[in-house]
Amino acid sequence: MIEFDCQKSQRAGISGTINKLMSYTGDYVVTPKLNGEIVLETKGKKMTDNVIVKEIPISKIVNPNGGITLKIGG
């Protein structure tokens, strides 16, 4: 996609610059990590959809002693 940023000039008629935006082609659905970060390479790119950040998976397991073990993350 090419966008034109123009303004009217009294001398030359129209002047401006051309900004070429590349489309983002990465993931639009991400699951956060417990250790480290996730970087979506979106700087200077046009996105066609919303980014969905999923919840961190959590599971509860009844252990042999009658307690509950909570597992966070995958």
PDB file of N, CA, C, O and CB in Angstrom:
ATOM      1  N   MET A   1       0.844  -1.177   0.000  1.00  0.00           N
ATOM      2  CA  MET A   1       0.000   0.000   0.000  1.00  0.00           C
ATOM      3  C   MET A   1       0.887   1.236   0.000  1.00  0.00           C
ATOM      4  O   MET A   1       1.909   1.269   0.685  1.00  0.00           O
ATOM      5  CB  MET A   1      -0.959   0.000   1.216  1.00  0.00           C
ATOM      6  N   ILE A   2       0.513   2.222  -0.742  1.00  0.00           N
ATOM      7  CA  ILE A   2       1.241   3.481  -0.780  1.00  0.00           C
ATOM      8  C   ILE A   2       0.291   4.587  -0.344  1.00  0.00           C
ATOM      9  O   ILE A   2      -0.810   4.715  -0.878  1.00  0.00           O
ATOM     10  CB  ILE A   2       1.823   3.763  -2.202  1.00  0.00           C
ATOM     11  N   GLU A   3       0.721   5.382   0.624  1.00  0.00           N
ATOM     12  CA  GLU A   3      -0.065   6.521   1.079  1.00  0.00           C
ATOM     13  C   GLU A   3       0.602   7.800   0.611  1.00  0.00           C
ATOM     14  O   GLU A   3       1.829   7.891   0.577  1.00  0.00           O
ATOM     15  CB  GLU A   3      -0.223   6.513   2.617  1.00  0.00           C
ATOM     16  N   PHE A   4      -0.197   8.777   0.255  1.00  0.00           N
ATOM     17  CA  PHE A   4       0.315  10.066  -0.171  1.00  0.00           C
ATOM     18  C   PHE A   4      -0.001  11.101   0.892  1.00  0.00           C
ATOM     19  O   PHE A   4      -1.151  11.266   1.299  1.00  0.00           O
ATOM     20  CB  PHE A   4      -0.279  10.477  -1.534  1.00  0.00           C
ATOM     21  N   ASP A   5       1.026  11.787   1.332  1.00  0.00           N
ATOM     22  CA  ASP A   5       0.866  12.875   2.297  1.00  0.00           C
ATOM     23  C   ASP A   5       1.107  14.159   1.525  1.00  0.00           C
ATOM     24  O   ASP A   5       2.255  14.557   1.324  1.00  0.00           O
ATOM     25  CB  ASP A   5       1.856  12.736   3.536  1.00  0.00           C
ATOM     26  N   CYS A   6       0.032  14.813   1.087  1.00  0.00           N
ATOM     27  CA  CYS A   6       0.158  15.967   0.190  1.00  0.00           C
ATOM     28  C   CYS A   6      -0.404  17.233   0.834  1.00  0.00           C
ATOM     29  O   CYS A   6      -1.252  17.193   1.725  1.00  0.00           O
ATOM     30  CB  CYS A   6      -0.562  15.691  -1.139  1.00  0.00           C
ATOM     31  N   GLN A   7       0.098  18.322   0.351  1.00  0.00           N
ATOM     32  CA  GLN A   7      -0.451  19.613   0.730  1.00  0.00           C
ATOM     33  C   GLN A   7      -0.379  20.531  -0.488  1.00  0.00           C
ATOM     34  O   GLN A   7       0.509  20.402  -1.331  1.00  0.00           O
ATOM     35  CB  GLN A   7       0.317  20.224   1.951  1.00  0.00           C
ATOM     36  N   LYS A   8      -1.309  21.436  -0.561  1.00  0.00           N
ATOM     37  CA  LYS A   8      -1.367  22.336  -1.697  1.00  0.00           C
ATOM     38  C   LYS A   8      -0.287  23.411  -1.576  1.00  0.00           C
ATOM     39  O   LYS A   8      -0.131  24.024  -0.520  1.00  0.00           O
ATOM     40  CB  LYS A   8      -2.759  22.977  -1.807  1.00  0.00           C
ATOM     41  N   SER A   9       0.446  23.632  -2.646  1.00  0.00           N
ATOM     42  CA  SER A   9       1.485  24.653  -2.686  1.00  0.00           C
ATOM     43  C   SER A   9       1.071  25.708  -3.715  1.00  0.00           C
ATOM     44  O   SER A   9       0.589  25.358  -4.792  1.00  0.00           O
ATOM     45  CB  SER A   9       2.887  24.031  -3.038  1.00  0.00           C
ATOM     46  N   GLN A  10       1.252  26.986  -3.399  1.00  0.00           N
ATOM     47  CA  GLN A  10       0.852  28.039  -4.326  1.00  0.00           C
ATOM     48  C   GLN A  10       1.748  28.071  -5.554  1.00  0.00           C
ATOM     49  O   GLN A  10       1.290  28.465  -6.626  1.00  0.00           O
ATOM     50  CB  GLN A  10       0.878  29.390  -3.632  1.00  0.00           C
ATOM     51  N   ARG A  11       3.002  27.671  -5.434  1.00  0.00           N
ATOM     52  CA  ARG A  11       3.925  27.713  -6.575  1.00  0.00           C
ATOM     53  C   ARG A  11       3.776  26.529  -7.515  1.00  0.00           C
ATOM     54  O   ARG A  11       3.625  26.705  -8.724  1.00  0.00           O
ATOM     55  CB  ARG A  11       5.341  27.772  -6.081  1.00  0.00           C
ATOM     56  N   ALA A  12       3.819  25.323  -6.964  1.00  0.00           N
ATOM     57  CA  ALA A  12       3.896  24.144  -7.822  1.00  0.00           C
ATOM     58  C   ALA A  12       2.581  23.401  -7.959  1.00  0.00           C
ATOM     59  O   ALA A  12       2.524  22.417  -8.697  1.00  0.00           O
ATOM     60  CB  ALA A  12       4.929  23.213  -7.297  1.00  0.00           C
ATOM     61  N   GLY A  13       1.544  23.814  -7.298  1.00  0.00           N
ATOM     62  CA  GLY A  13       0.288  23.082  -7.375  1.00  0.00           C
ATOM     63  C   GLY A  13       0.136  22.139  -6.185  1.00  0.00           C
ATOM     64  O   GLY A  13      -0.561  22.459  -5.222  1.00  0.00           O
ATOM     65  N   ILE A  14       0.785  20.980  -6.251  1.00  0.00           N
ATOM     66  CA  ILE A  14       0.722  20.007  -5.160  1.00  0.00           C
ATOM     67  C   ILE A  14       2.131  19.529  -4.855  1.00  0.00           C
ATOM     68  O   ILE A  14       2.912  19.256  -5.766  1.00  0.00           O
ATOM     69  CB  ILE A  14      -0.205  18.807  -5.522  1.00  0.00           C
ATOM     70  N   SER A  15       2.454  19.427  -3.575  1.00  0.00           N
ATOM     71  CA  SER A  15       3.748  18.886  -3.162  1.00  0.00           C
ATOM     72  C   SER A  15       3.518  17.932  -2.010  1.00  0.00           C
ATOM     73  O   SER A  15       2.483  17.997  -1.347  1.00  0.00           O
ATOM     74  CB  SER A  15       4.741  20.018  -2.759  1.00  0.00           C
ATOM     75  N   GLY A  16       4.456  17.059  -1.766  1.00  0.00           N
ATOM     76  CA  GLY A  16       4.327  16.132  -0.644  1.00  0.00           C
ATOM     77  C   GLY A  16       5.318  14.998  -0.755  1.00  0.00           C
ATOM     78  O   GLY A  16       6.229  15.027  -1.583  1.00  0.00           O
ATOM     79  N   THR A  17       5.132  14.001   0.088  1.00  0.00           N
ATOM     80  CA  THR A  17       6.014  12.840   0.107  1.00  0.00           C
ATOM     81  C   THR A  17       5.194  11.572  -0.048  1.00  0.00           C
ATOM     82  O   THR A  17       3.989  11.565   0.201  1.00  0.00           O
ATOM     83  CB  THR A  17       6.839  12.796   1.408  1.00  0.00           C
ATOM     84  N   ILE A  18       5.847  10.513  -0.456  1.00  0.00           N
ATOM     85  CA  ILE A  18       5.196   9.209  -0.595  1.00  0.00           C
ATOM     86  C   ILE A  18       5.704   8.319   0.531  1.00  0.00           C
ATOM     87  O   ILE A  18       6.910   8.125   0.684  1.00  0.00           O
ATOM     88  CB  ILE A  18       5.479   8.564  -2.006  1.00  0.00           C
ATOM     89  N   ASN A  19       4.776   7.778   1.319  1.00  0.00           N
ATOM     90  CA  ASN A  19       5.120   6.845   2.387  1.00  0.00           C
ATOM     91  C   ASN A  19       4.625   5.461   1.989  1.00  0.00           C
ATOM     92  O   ASN A  19       3.424   5.254   1.817  1.00  0.00           O
ATOM     93  CB  ASN A  19       4.506   7.291   3.753  1.00  0.00           C
ATOM     94  N   LYS A  20       5.538   4.524   1.845  1.00  0.00           N
ATOM     95  CA  LYS A  20       5.140   3.171   1.478  1.00  0.00           C
ATOM     96  C   LYS A  20       5.014   2.343   2.752  1.00  0.00           C
ATOM     97  O   LYS A  20       5.997   2.163   3.470  1.00  0.00           O
ATOM     98  CB  LYS A  20       6.163   2.527   0.488  1.00  0.00           C
ATOM     99  N   LEU A  21       3.814   1.839   3.040  1.00  0.00           N
ATOM    100  CA  LEU A  21       3.579   1.000   4.204  1.00  0.00           C
ATOM    101  C   LEU A  21       3.517  -0.453   3.761  1.00  0.00           C
ATOM    102  O   LEU A  21       2.788  -0.801   2.832  1.00  0.00           O
ATOM    103  CB  LEU A  21       2.277   1.412   4.936  1.00  0.00           C
ATOM    104  N   MET A  22       4.284  -1.290   4.430  1.00  0.00           N
ATOM    105  CA  MET A  22       4.256  -2.717   4.152  1.00  0.00           C
ATOM    106  C   MET A  22       3.152  -3.341   4.997  1.00  0.00           C
ATOM    107  O   MET A  22       2.878  -2.870   6.101  1.00  0.00           O
ATOM    108  CB  MET A  22       5.640  -3.383   4.445  1.00  0.00           C
ATOM    109  N   SER A  23       2.523  -4.381   4.498  1.00  0.00           N
ATOM    110  CA  SER A  23       1.499  -5.089   5.263  1.00  0.00           C
ATOM    111  C   SER A  23       2.148  -6.029   6.261  1.00  0.00           C
ATOM    112  O   SER A  23       3.177  -6.638   5.972  1.00  0.00           O
ATOM    113  CB  SER A  23       0.559  -5.868   4.328  1.00  0.00           C
ATOM    114  N   TYR A  24       1.548  -6.144   7.429  1.00  0.00           N
ATOM    115  CA  TYR A  24       2.012  -7.066   8.462  1.00  0.00           C
ATOM    116  C   TYR A  24       1.569  -8.465   8.079  1.00  0.00           C
ATOM    117  O   TYR A  24       0.404  -8.677   7.741  1.00  0.00           O
ATOM    118  CB  TYR A  24       1.469  -6.670   9.872  1.00  0.00           C
ATOM    119  N   THR A  25       2.492  -9.427   8.128  1.00  0.00           N
ATOM    120  CA  THR A  25       2.166 -10.795   7.728  1.00  0.00           C
ATOM    121  C   THR A  25       2.353 -11.808   8.857  1.00  0.00           C
ATOM    122  O   THR A  25       2.329 -13.014   8.611  1.00  0.00           O
ATOM    123  CB  THR A  25       3.016 -11.195   6.549  1.00  0.00           C
ATOM    124  N   GLY A  26       2.540 -11.336  10.089  1.00  0.00           N
ATOM    125  CA  GLY A  26       2.768 -12.245  11.213  1.00  0.00           C
ATOM    126  C   GLY A  26       1.479 -12.726  11.851  1.00  0.00           C
ATOM    127  O   GLY A  26       0.389 -12.563  11.302  1.00  0.00           O
ATOM    128  N   ASP A  27       1.634 -13.328  13.035  1.00  0.00           N
ATOM    129  CA  ASP A  27       0.484 -13.851  13.779  1.00  0.00           C
ATOM    130  C   ASP A  27      -0.370 -12.718  14.332  1.00  0.00           C
ATOM    131  O   ASP A  27       0.147 -11.681  14.748  1.00  0.00           O
ATOM    132  CB  ASP A  27       0.951 -14.761  14.921  1.00  0.00           C
ATOM    133  N   TYR A  28      -1.659 -12.925  14.331  1.00  0.00           N
ATOM    134  CA  TYR A  28      -2.595 -11.985  14.934  1.00  0.00           C
ATOM    135  C   TYR A  28      -3.156 -12.528  16.242  1.00  0.00           C
ATOM    136  O   TYR A  28      -3.855 -11.809  16.956  1.00  0.00           O
ATOM    137  CB  TYR A  28      -3.731 -11.673  13.965  1.00  0.00           C
ATOM    138  N   VAL A  29      -2.861 -13.787  16.568  1.00  0.00           N
ATOM    139  CA  VAL A  29      -3.284 -14.406  17.816  1.00  0.00           C
ATOM    140  C   VAL A  29      -2.031 -14.872  18.538  1.00  0.00           C
ATOM    141  O   VAL A  29      -1.255 -15.658  17.994  1.00  0.00           O
ATOM    142  CB  VAL A  29      -4.280 -15.595  17.567  1.00  0.00           C
ATOM    143  N   VAL A  30      -1.825 -14.389  19.775  1.00  0.00           N
ATOM    144  CA  VAL A  30      -0.644 -14.763  20.544  1.00  0.00           C
ATOM    145  C   VAL A  30      -1.056 -15.199  21.946  1.00  0.00           C
ATOM    146  O   VAL A  30      -2.032 -14.701  22.507  1.00  0.00           O
ATOM    147  CB  VAL A  30       0.359 -13.590  20.612  1.00  0.00           C
ATOM    148  N   THR A  31      -0.287 -16.144  22.503  1.00  0.00           N
ATOM    149  CA  THR A  31      -0.453 -16.565  23.885  1.00  0.00           C
ATOM    150  C   THR A  31       0.774 -16.089  24.647  1.00  0.00           C
ATOM    151  O   THR A  31       1.894 -16.430  24.266  1.00  0.00           O
ATOM    152  CB  THR A  31      -0.641 -18.125  24.002  1.00  0.00           C
ATOM    153  N   PRO A  32       0.601 -15.309  25.715  1.00  0.00           N
ATOM    154  CA  PRO A  32       1.749 -14.802  26.454  1.00  0.00           C
ATOM    155  C   PRO A  32       2.584 -15.938  27.039  1.00  0.00           C
ATOM    156  O   PRO A  32       2.076 -17.027  27.306  1.00  0.00           O
ATOM    157  CB  PRO A  32       1.288 -13.867  27.564  1.00  0.00           C
ATOM    158  N   LYS A  33       3.871 -15.666  27.233  1.00  0.00           N
ATOM    159  CA  LYS A  33       4.775 -16.623  27.850  1.00  0.00           C
ATOM    160  C   LYS A  33       5.024 -16.205  29.294  1.00  0.00           C
ATOM    161  O   LYS A  33       4.935 -15.023  29.628  1.00  0.00           O
ATOM    162  CB  LYS A  33       6.110 -16.722  27.061  1.00  0.00           C
ATOM    163  N   LEU A  34       5.335 -17.170  30.145  1.00  0.00           N
ATOM    164  CA  LEU A  34       5.665 -16.843  31.534  1.00  0.00           C
ATOM    165  C   LEU A  34       7.068 -16.260  31.636  1.00  0.00           C
ATOM    166  O   LEU A  34       7.329 -15.409  32.487  1.00  0.00           O
ATOM    167  CB  LEU A  34       5.545 -18.087  32.424  1.00  0.00           C
ATOM    168  N   ASN A  35       7.966 -16.714  30.777  1.00  0.00           N
ATOM    169  CA  ASN A  35       9.349 -16.228  30.777  1.00  0.00           C
ATOM    170  C   ASN A  35       9.645 -15.593  29.426  1.00  0.00           C
ATOM    171  O   ASN A  35       9.596 -16.267  28.398  1.00  0.00           O
ATOM    172  CB  ASN A  35      10.358 -17.384  31.079  1.00  0.00           C
ATOM    173  N   GLY A  36       9.946 -14.323  29.424  1.00  0.00           N
ATOM    174  CA  GLY A  36      10.288 -13.642  28.178  1.00  0.00           C
ATOM    175  C   GLY A  36       9.096 -12.936  27.575  1.00  0.00           C
ATOM    176  O   GLY A  36       7.966 -13.034  28.055  1.00  0.00           O
ATOM    177  N   GLU A  37       9.384 -12.240  26.531  1.00  0.00           N
ATOM    178  CA  GLU A  37       8.347 -11.451  25.872  1.00  0.00           C
ATOM    179  C   GLU A  37       8.144 -11.947  24.449  1.00  0.00           C
ATOM    180  O   GLU A  37       8.982 -12.657  23.893  1.00  0.00           O
ATOM    181  CB  GLU A  37       8.712  -9.954  25.874  1.00  0.00           C
ATOM    182  N   ILE A  38       7.035 -11.566  23.883  1.00  0.00           N
ATOM    183  CA  ILE A  38       6.721 -11.861  22.489  1.00  0.00           C
ATOM    184  C   ILE A  38       6.711 -10.528  21.761  1.00  0.00           C
ATOM    185  O   ILE A  38       6.018  -9.600  22.177  1.00  0.00           O
ATOM    186  CB  ILE A  38       5.341 -12.625  22.337  1.00  0.00           C
ATOM    187  N   VAL A  39       7.471 -10.425  20.681  1.00  0.00           N
ATOM    188  CA  VAL A  39       7.519  -9.194  19.907  1.00  0.00           C
ATOM    189  C   VAL A  39       6.841  -9.448  18.564  1.00  0.00           C
ATOM    190  O   VAL A  39       7.231 -10.346  17.818  1.00  0.00           O
ATOM    191  CB  VAL A  39       8.991  -8.700  19.713  1.00  0.00           C
ATOM    192  N   LEU A  40       5.823  -8.647  18.269  1.00  0.00           N
ATOM    193  CA  LEU A  40       5.195  -8.685  16.958  1.00  0.00           C
ATOM    194  C   LEU A  40       5.852  -7.592  16.129  1.00  0.00           C
ATOM    195  O   LEU A  40       5.788  -6.418  16.492  1.00  0.00           O
ATOM    196  CB  LEU A  40       3.630  -8.492  17.047  1.00  0.00           C
ATOM    197  N   GLU A  41       6.470  -7.959  15.041  1.00  0.00           N
ATOM    198  CA  GLU A  41       7.204  -7.001  14.208  1.00  0.00           C
ATOM    199  C   GLU A  41       6.218  -6.152  13.406  1.00  0.00           C
ATOM    200  O   GLU A  41       6.015  -6.388  12.215  1.00  0.00           O
ATOM    201  CB  GLU A  41       8.190  -7.738  13.255  1.00  0.00           C
ATOM    202  N   THR A  42       5.604  -5.160  14.065  1.00  0.00           N
ATOM    203  CA  THR A  42       4.556  -4.357  13.438  1.00  0.00           C
ATOM    204  C   THR A  42       4.977  -2.927  13.124  1.00  0.00           C
ATOM    205  O   THR A  42       4.223  -2.200  12.477  1.00  0.00           O
ATOM    206  CB  THR A  42       3.358  -4.327  14.323  1.00  0.00           C
ATOM    207  N   LYS A  43       6.145  -2.509  13.558  1.00  0.00           N
ATOM    208  CA  LYS A  43       6.572  -1.124  13.377  1.00  0.00           C
ATOM    209  C   LYS A  43       6.600  -0.755  11.890  1.00  0.00           C
ATOM    210  O   LYS A  43       7.247  -1.424  11.084  1.00  0.00           O
ATOM    211  CB  LYS A  43       7.961  -0.904  14.009  1.00  0.00           C
ATOM    212  N   GLY A  44       5.888   0.315  11.544  1.00  0.00           N
ATOM    213  CA  GLY A  44       5.862   0.808  10.171  1.00  0.00           C
ATOM    214  C   GLY A  44       5.064  -0.060   9.214  1.00  0.00           C
ATOM    215  O   GLY A  44       5.193   0.081   7.998  1.00  0.00           O
ATOM    216  N   LYS A  45       4.239  -0.959   9.747  1.00  0.00           N
ATOM    217  CA  LYS A  45       3.462  -1.852   8.889  1.00  0.00           C
ATOM    218  C   LYS A  45       1.976  -1.651   9.110  1.00  0.00           C
ATOM    219  O   LYS A  45       1.536  -1.290  10.201  1.00  0.00           O
ATOM    220  CB  LYS A  45       3.838  -3.309   9.147  1.00  0.00           C
ATOM    221  N   LYS A  46       1.218  -1.889   8.065  1.00  0.00           N
ATOM    222  CA  LYS A  46      -0.232  -1.761   8.129  1.00  0.00           C
ATOM    223  C   LYS A  46      -0.817  -3.105   8.546  1.00  0.00           C
ATOM    224  O   LYS A  46      -0.489  -4.148   7.982  1.00  0.00           O
ATOM    225  CB  LYS A  46      -0.820  -1.291   6.761  1.00  0.00           C
ATOM    226  N   MET A  47      -1.690  -3.052   9.545  1.00  0.00           N
ATOM    227  CA  MET A  47      -2.325  -4.279  10.023  1.00  0.00           C
ATOM    228  C   MET A  47      -3.763  -4.322   9.531  1.00  0.00           C
ATOM    229  O   MET A  47      -4.447  -3.299   9.490  1.00  0.00           O
ATOM    230  CB  MET A  47      -2.272  -4.370  11.574  1.00  0.00           C
ATOM    231  N   THR A  48      -4.214  -5.512   9.158  1.00  0.00           N
ATOM    232  CA  THR A  48      -5.553  -5.664   8.595  1.00  0.00           C
ATOM    233  C   THR A  48      -6.571  -6.196   9.587  1.00  0.00           C
ATOM    234  O   THR A  48      -7.752  -6.306   9.257  1.00  0.00           O
ATOM    235  CB  THR A  48      -5.500  -6.571   7.414  1.00  0.00           C
ATOM    236  N   ASP A  49      -6.133  -6.531  10.804  1.00  0.00           N
ATOM    237  CA  ASP A  49      -7.048  -7.103  11.780  1.00  0.00           C
ATOM    238  C   ASP A  49      -6.588  -6.745  13.190  1.00  0.00           C
ATOM    239  O   ASP A  49      -5.496  -6.205  13.372  1.00  0.00           O
ATOM    240  CB  ASP A  49      -7.143  -8.636  11.609  1.00  0.00           C
ATOM    241  N   ASN A  50      -7.406  -7.040  14.170  1.00  0.00           N
ATOM    242  CA  ASN A  50      -7.041  -6.834  15.566  1.00  0.00           C
ATOM    243  C   ASN A  50      -6.101  -7.934  16.033  1.00  0.00           C
ATOM    244  O   ASN A  50      -6.163  -9.058  15.533  1.00  0.00           O
ATOM    245  CB  ASN A  50      -8.292  -6.786  16.452  1.00  0.00           C
ATOM    246  N   VAL A  51      -5.235  -7.621  16.985  1.00  0.00           N
ATOM    247  CA  VAL A  51      -4.383  -8.620  17.620  1.00  0.00           C
ATOM    248  C   VAL A  51      -5.157  -9.174  18.820  1.00  0.00           C
ATOM    249  O   VAL A  51      -5.701  -8.416  19.621  1.00  0.00           O
ATOM    250  CB  VAL A  51      -2.986  -8.006  18.057  1.00  0.00           C
ATOM    251  N   ILE A  52      -5.198 -10.492  18.931  1.00  0.00           N
ATOM    252  CA  ILE A  52      -5.857 -11.142  20.054  1.00  0.00           C
ATOM    253  C   ILE A  52      -4.780 -11.729  20.948  1.00  0.00           C
ATOM    254  O   ILE A  52      -3.991 -12.569  20.514  1.00  0.00           O
ATOM    255  CB  ILE A  52      -6.858 -12.243  19.575  1.00  0.00           C
ATOM    256  N   VAL A  53      -4.746 -11.280  22.211  1.00  0.00           N
ATOM    257  CA  VAL A  53      -3.820 -11.826  23.197  1.00  0.00           C
ATOM    258  C   VAL A  53      -4.624 -12.796  24.057  1.00  0.00           C
ATOM    259  O   VAL A  53      -5.505 -12.390  24.815  1.00  0.00           O
ATOM    260  CB  VAL A  53      -3.144 -10.686  24.071  1.00  0.00           C
ATOM    261  N   LYS A  54      -4.308 -14.083  23.928  1.00  0.00           N
ATOM    262  CA  LYS A  54      -5.044 -15.113  24.650  1.00  0.00           C
ATOM    263  C   LYS A  54      -4.646 -15.114  26.121  1.00  0.00           C
ATOM    264  O   LYS A  54      -3.595 -14.593  26.494  1.00  0.00           O
ATOM    265  CB  LYS A  54      -4.795 -16.496  24.026  1.00  0.00           C
ATOM    266  N   GLU A  55      -5.491 -15.698  26.940  1.00  0.00           N
ATOM    267  CA  GLU A  55      -5.187 -15.792  28.360  1.00  0.00           C
ATOM    268  C   GLU A  55      -4.117 -16.858  28.598  1.00  0.00           C
ATOM    269  O   GLU A  55      -3.971 -17.795  27.812  1.00  0.00           O
ATOM    270  CB  GLU A  55      -6.462 -16.111  29.168  1.00  0.00           C
ATOM    271  N   ILE A  56      -3.379 -16.702  29.684  1.00  0.00           N
ATOM    272  CA  ILE A  56      -2.378 -17.701  30.054  1.00  0.00           C
ATOM    273  C   ILE A  56      -3.127 -18.944  30.544  1.00  0.00           C
ATOM    274  O   ILE A  56      -3.992 -18.843  31.414  1.00  0.00           O
ATOM    275  CB  ILE A  56      -1.388 -17.149  31.161  1.00  0.00           C
ATOM    276  N   PRO A  57      -2.796 -20.117  29.986  1.00  0.00           N
ATOM    277  CA  PRO A  57      -3.508 -21.335  30.388  1.00  0.00           C
ATOM    278  C   PRO A  57      -3.292 -21.659  31.868  1.00  0.00           C
ATOM    279  O   PRO A  57      -2.167 -21.599  32.364  1.00  0.00           O
ATOM    280  CB  PRO A  57      -3.054 -22.516  29.529  1.00  0.00           C
ATOM    281  N   ILE A  58      -4.377 -22.002  32.570  1.00  0.00           N
ATOM    282  CA  ILE A  58      -4.331 -22.387  33.978  1.00  0.00           C
ATOM    283  C   ILE A  58      -5.145 -23.672  34.130  1.00  0.00           C
ATOM    284  O   ILE A  58      -6.254 -23.774  33.606  1.00  0.00           O
ATOM    285  CB  ILE A  58      -4.885 -21.240  34.911  1.00  0.00           C
ATOM    286  N   SER A  59      -4.593 -24.650  34.849  1.00  0.00           N
ATOM    287  CA  SER A  59      -5.354 -25.875  35.117  1.00  0.00           C
ATOM    288  C   SER A  59      -5.225 -26.226  36.589  1.00  0.00           C
ATOM    289  O   SER A  59      -4.195 -25.981  37.218  1.00  0.00           O
ATOM    290  CB  SER A  59      -4.860 -27.054  34.227  1.00  0.00           C
ATOM    291  N   LYS A  60      -6.299 -26.807  37.126  1.00  0.00           N
ATOM    292  CA  LYS A  60      -6.329 -27.248  38.522  1.00  0.00           C
ATOM    293  C   LYS A  60      -6.391 -28.775  38.526  1.00  0.00           C
ATOM    294  O   LYS A  60      -7.198 -29.377  37.818  1.00  0.00           O
ATOM    295  CB  LYS A  60      -7.552 -26.623  39.302  1.00  0.00           C
ATOM    296  N   ILE A  61      -5.530 -29.388  39.332  1.00  0.00           N
ATOM    297  CA  ILE A  61      -5.475 -30.845  39.397  1.00  0.00           C
ATOM    298  C   ILE A  61      -5.573 -31.255  40.868  1.00  0.00           C
ATOM    299  O   ILE A  61      -4.832 -30.750  41.712  1.00  0.00           O
ATOM    300  CB  ILE A  61      -4.157 -31.400  38.735  1.00  0.00           C
ATOM    301  N   VAL A  62      -6.498 -32.177  41.167  1.00  0.00           N
ATOM    302  CA  VAL A  62      -6.606 -32.700  42.525  1.00  0.00           C
ATOM    303  C   VAL A  62      -5.465 -33.692  42.720  1.00  0.00           C
ATOM    304  O   VAL A  62      -5.341 -34.658  41.968  1.00  0.00           O
ATOM    305  CB  VAL A  62      -8.009 -33.376  42.782  1.00  0.00           C
ATOM    306  N   ASN A  63      -4.631 -33.450  43.734  1.00  0.00           N
ATOM    307  CA  ASN A  63      -3.499 -34.337  43.962  1.00  0.00           C
ATOM    308  C   ASN A  63      -3.860 -35.469  44.928  1.00  0.00           C
ATOM    309  O   ASN A  63      -4.906 -35.413  45.576  1.00  0.00           O
ATOM    310  CB  ASN A  63      -2.311 -33.544  44.503  1.00  0.00           C
ATOM    311  N   PRO A  64      -3.006 -36.498  45.034  1.00  0.00           N
ATOM    312  CA  PRO A  64      -3.324 -37.673  45.873  1.00  0.00           C
ATOM    313  C   PRO A  64      -3.569 -37.353  47.362  1.00  0.00           C
ATOM    314  O   PRO A  64      -4.226 -38.131  48.053  1.00  0.00           O
ATOM    315  CB  PRO A  64      -2.197 -38.671  45.772  1.00  0.00           C
ATOM    316  N   ASN A  65      -3.064 -36.251  47.849  1.00  0.00           N
ATOM    317  CA  ASN A  65      -3.248 -35.887  49.261  1.00  0.00           C
ATOM    318  C   ASN A  65      -4.527 -35.085  49.498  1.00  0.00           C
ATOM    319  O   ASN A  65      -4.766 -34.627  50.616  1.00  0.00           O
ATOM    320  CB  ASN A  65      -2.050 -35.087  49.751  1.00  0.00           C
ATOM    321  N   GLY A  66      -5.341 -34.910  48.478  1.00  0.00           N
ATOM    322  CA  GLY A  66      -6.602 -34.188  48.618  1.00  0.00           C
ATOM    323  C   GLY A  66      -6.513 -32.701  48.378  1.00  0.00           C
ATOM    324  O   GLY A  66      -7.517 -31.991  48.447  1.00  0.00           O
ATOM    325  N   GLY A  67      -5.324 -32.230  48.099  1.00  0.00           N
ATOM    326  CA  GLY A  67      -5.138 -30.817  47.809  1.00  0.00           C
ATOM    327  C   GLY A  67      -5.324 -30.550  46.322  1.00  0.00           C
ATOM    328  O   GLY A  67      -5.597 -31.458  45.537  1.00  0.00           O
ATOM    329  N   ILE A  68      -5.172 -29.316  45.966  1.00  0.00           N
ATOM    330  CA  ILE A  68      -5.289 -28.925  44.565  1.00  0.00           C
ATOM    331  C   ILE A  68      -3.971 -28.340  44.102  1.00  0.00           C
ATOM    332  O   ILE A  68      -3.410 -27.449  44.739  1.00  0.00           O
ATOM    333  CB  ILE A  68      -6.440 -27.912  44.359  1.00  0.00           C
ATOM    334  N   THR A  69      -3.491 -28.848  42.993  1.00  0.00           N
ATOM    335  CA  THR A  69      -2.284 -28.324  42.370  1.00  0.00           C
ATOM    336  C   THR A  69      -2.703 -27.382  41.246  1.00  0.00           C
ATOM    337  O   THR A  69      -3.485 -27.759  40.373  1.00  0.00           O
ATOM    338  CB  THR A  69      -1.370 -29.479  41.833  1.00  0.00           C
ATOM    339  N   LEU A  70      -2.194 -26.188  41.269  1.00  0.00           N
ATOM    340  CA  LEU A  70      -2.508 -25.197  40.238  1.00  0.00           C
ATOM    341  C   LEU A  70      -1.333 -25.121  39.277  1.00  0.00           C
ATOM    342  O   LEU A  70      -0.205 -24.839  39.682  1.00  0.00           O
ATOM    343  CB  LEU A  70      -2.812 -23.794  40.865  1.00  0.00           C
ATOM    344  N   LYS A  71      -1.603 -25.372  38.005  1.00  0.00           N
ATOM    345  CA  LYS A  71      -0.561 -25.306  36.972  1.00  0.00           C
ATOM    346  C   LYS A  71      -0.830 -24.076  36.122  1.00  0.00           C
ATOM    347  O   LYS A  71      -1.899 -23.938  35.527  1.00  0.00           O
ATOM    348  CB  LYS A  71      -0.530 -26.612  36.088  1.00  0.00           C
ATOM    349  N   ILE A  72       0.166 -23.174  36.072  1.00  0.00           N
ATOM    350  CA  ILE A  72       0.037 -21.943  35.298  1.00  0.00           C
ATOM    351  C   ILE A  72       0.972 -22.034  34.101  1.00  0.00           C
ATOM    352  O   ILE A  72       2.161 -22.311  34.256  1.00  0.00           O
ATOM    353  CB  ILE A  72       0.358 -20.683  36.168  1.00  0.00           C
ATOM    354  N   GLY A  73       0.440 -21.804  32.922  1.00  0.00           N
ATOM    355  CA  GLY A  73       1.223 -21.896  31.694  1.00  0.00           C
ATOM    356  C   GLY A  73       1.109 -23.264  31.070  1.00  0.00           C
ATOM    357  O   GLY A  73       0.550 -24.195  31.650  1.00  0.00           O
ATOM    358  N   GLY A  74       1.659 -23.363  29.863  1.00  0.00           N
ATOM    359  CA  GLY A  74       1.546 -24.627  29.135  1.00  0.00           C
ATOM    360  C   GLY A  74       2.765 -25.371  29.228  1.00  0.00           C
ATOM    361  O   GLY A  74       2.862 -26.467  28.676  1.00  0.00           O
TER     362      GLY A  74
END
